[in-house]
Amino acid sequence: MPVRDNLATIRDNIEAACRRTGRDPASVRIIAVTKYVSVERAKEALAAGVVDLGENRDDGLLQKYEAIGREATWHFIGTLQSRKVKNIIDKVDYIHSLDRLSLAREIEKRATKRIKCFVQVNVSGEETKHGLSKEEVIPFVEQLRDFTKIEVVGLMTMAPYTDDEQLLRQCFRQLKQLQQHVQALHIANVRCTELSMGMSNDYVIAVEEGATFLRLGTSLVGEE
Ligand SMILES: *Cc1c(COP(=O)(O)O)cnc(C)c1O
């Protein structure tokens, strides 16, 4: 399927979800996750009107960045090893996987401009998933107060892979509640206005529950 057609369907679904819940569709941003697809397919997404591209590995991001450059807004969405930070830091606009102090320190050391970060939270508590536990989030962001290169724009989670709607809803709601607790701290560089949640199989529910950034791979650009 052309990206353009997939995007039209996704936008329709987002609009319907927004209508049901009284949200403005303009408050939902679509990140095309291009980790499984070619540079050509990533360019097709840009031509279709997507501005945001997401990659989960440093080599994947570098390869796409080399071909596309500043035409896109770049999101790093995968687990980030501290020693890889220097490879990507001057290319990315957003990092969705901030989950430890050592990583925050490395970003602080390497960045030449402010990096918009999402704190990744393992809401569901699945052992295979990365991210801080819900309890760790507040103490963690308190420690970021004096960082000059890190701006915590929001929280990110990966929901369990399931079609149990209630379970998904619960997961997204908990992230939103946590966001409200973080906002109540009133930390200058931790405004935490965004929620990065919702992937191909659960994005409609995520929008209903307040997502502002969707990370869409399979449903938007496919997987080959
Ligand atoms: C691959 C990936 C996605 C996109 O997954 P789809 O189910 O293909 O939409 C979103 N977020 C992260 C962190 C990913 O690694």
The ligand as an ORCA input file, in Angstrom:
! r2SCAN-3c Opt
* xyz 0 1
  C       8.997     -0.652     16.231
  C       8.521      0.294     17.242
  C       7.309      0.967     17.081
  C       6.373      0.756     15.895
  O       5.772     -0.497     15.947
  P       4.530     -0.903     14.984
  O       3.769     -1.895     15.788
  O       5.141     -1.472     13.764
  O       3.749      0.323     14.724
  C       6.928      1.878     18.054
  N       7.696      2.112     19.138
  C       8.866      1.489     19.340
  C       9.658      1.796     20.558
  C       9.314      0.562     18.405
  O      10.487     -0.073     18.606
*
